[in-house]
Amino acid sequence: MKIVFLDAITMGDASMEEIASLGEFVCYPSSTPEEARERVRDADVAILNKVVVDNDFLDAAPKLRLVCESGTGINNIDVKLCEERGVAVRNVAGYSTDSVAQVAWMHILNLAGRAFHYNNFVWDGSYSQNVVHVDYRHPFTELAGKMLGIVGMGAIGQKVAAIGVAFGMDIIYYSTSGTGHCKDYPCVSLPELLKRADVISIHAPYNERTAGLIGYEQFKQMKPSAILVNTGRGGIAVEADLARALDEGLIAGAALDVYVTEPLPLDSPLMHLQHPERLLFSPHIAWYSREARARLAHEMAENIRKEF
């Protein structure tokens, strides 16, 4: 069995030994579409993260029996076409729940607690020159008693909500699927969530129901003191509208880990705010803890074992 990993750079230093033990294993840091088609010509298993699996890809891989997504989202794979060709598609769900929840809270705490400002206040010498022992001009906000609104109450959303409860927050959520299956917290409409929440954290997939879900009109419905965190998928919150809302002070702040185009282009409106202090970035690393990547590699190996 030949296993080809077409864009392994996303796994960083995670060990691939378990996968390599299953057959002939060839690992490429990245692959262009042309390179990918050449590299899977004699492959039984293709592992990939962002490489597109379409008709041309499958035509080039007559022996292919399994496509392993090294992650959860499979927007890059034509699943129906794979089924028609007799090629199984397997992804890995749940491996990054703790990792994503931690990064979401890293951003929430940084925005509410102003950690970035206080760090800079000391480093740039402002604190040393301060007349008193505290930065009295920039108080932070307590989360206890505030409302946390979760958009998408799956496993990650529930983890984020549980941490919010530990901070003394009240929880509401909006079900992007319309099912409202989680009975631990009130399920509300999107307008109600936008109106009531002090913190909004997005944990939904990107699909026809969530694309552009939160745009300028939705930002106008939020509290001026509210903050928005998106560790779900880029495009759920409209980037240009978010930039405008932040500069106009419609909301107090935002933090993003995911973007419509990744890496984030330098000409993105998000990179040219009049008030950049209101926006925190991270480079799509919420899933990227050492532990999450180890779980991901193991589960990919398990997916291969189940098919062969």
Helices and strands as residue ranges (DSSP letters): E 2-5, G 8-11, H 17-20, E 24-27, H 33-39, E 45-48, H 55-59, E 66-69, H 79-85, E 88-90, H 97-113, H 115-123, E 147-151, H 155-166, E 170-174, H 190-196, E 199-202, H 216-221, E 227-230, H 239-248, E 253-256, G 269-272, G 276-278, E 279-281, H 290-307
